[in-house]
Amino acid sequence: MSRSIVVLSAGLSQPSSTRLLADQLAAAVTAAVGGRGESVDIEVIELRELATDLATTMTTGGLPTPAVAAARQRVSDADGIIAVTPVFASSYSGLFKMFVDVLDPDALDAMPVLIAATAGTARHSLMLDYSMRPLFTYLRAVVPPTGVFAATADFGSSGLAERVHRAAAEFATLVVAAPTAVSGFLPEASPRRRTSGNSLAAVTPFSQLLAGHTGGADI
């Protein structure tokens, strides 16, 4: 069985340390899932390339551009997400938050999400636990215990490689997890349905809603 993993890379430069860390995590996850007898289909979404579309979506009442709609669909269809952002002002970048803000509230329901971040100094390493983890917990995602933070000096070190492989192993376990209860002995929970938010019901124009409260009179 093949598992679909979407990598969200919020790096702003080209090349970027954020993308470098994202690629290392993707490779480690591929190996970890493969070691569990399954294959992986990795797709990278460079949020930098969606910057204009995200701004347009945010300023037009949330109506997604085709590029944003396609990205949202890929996220909600995935079996797991690897989310990597640079650190700005002790938190995730504005570009990263813009993308999360345009996701449907149910897009990540019960989805494994591996969190990671990069910065110039190790002083920001705690942002994984006080910024990223609460964000994805709010969206009801399942975040593995190990997040990966990489300062500039960490690249190429054995310590970073160890954290990458530990996080990948935890994430892979969640991605390939199967129910362990014997069918029929316990009530089966209703499967959680993830939605991209792209297929919306017809929306009544505001002018019509307003007319209903004013008796149709112009105001």
JOHUPE-V984367 format. One line per field, one symbol per residue. burial: I if it has 24 or more other ideal C-beta (glycine too) atoms within 12 Angstrom, else O. A space follows every 10 residues. Layout:
burial: ???
//
This chain:
burial: OOIIIIIIII IIOOOIIIII IIIIIIIIII OIIIOOOIOI IIIIIIIIOI IOIIOOIIOO OOOIOOIIIO IIIIIIIIII IIIIIIIOOO IIIOIIIIII IIIIOOIIII IIIIIIIIIO OOOIIOIIOO IIIOIIOOIO IIIIOIIIII IOOIIOOOOI OOIIIIIIII IIIIIIOOOO OOOOOOOOOO OOOIOIIIOO OOOOOOOOOO OOOOOOOOO
//
